Amino acid sequence: MTYVVTEACIRCKYTDCVSVCPVDCFHEGEHMLVIDPEVCIDCGVCEPECPAEAILPDTDPRANEWLELNRVYAGRWPVIDEAKPAPEDADEFKGKPEKFSLYFNEEAERR
């Protein structure tokens, strides 16, 4: 089992979760974070730390569509191992729907 980051992280990109992760399984893209499912130890300490409620266990049906995205982008993006300030406009995007289709640009995210 693993945890996954979902659409709720897009444009919020709070890093509270990163500061509690014991295995550095988070990776940082331009507009969101992802979890490397091969590194995650399923400890769950990150889930309650996320102000955007963007982290789910893969046993949650809502996580299914995000598992592959987390796996793919964890292989492309650099590891983030310490908290950073959230984007200045993060709170404006918290809770907004359809952020993936509006703000996730696959071409821009290919580093």
Buried (B, 14 or more C-beta within 10 A) or exposed (E): EBBBBBBBBBBBBBBBBBBEBEEEBBBBBBBBBBBBBEBBEEEEEBBEBBBBBBBBBBEBEEBEEBBEBBBEBBEEBEEBEEBEEBBEEBEEBBEBEEBBEEBBEEEEBEE
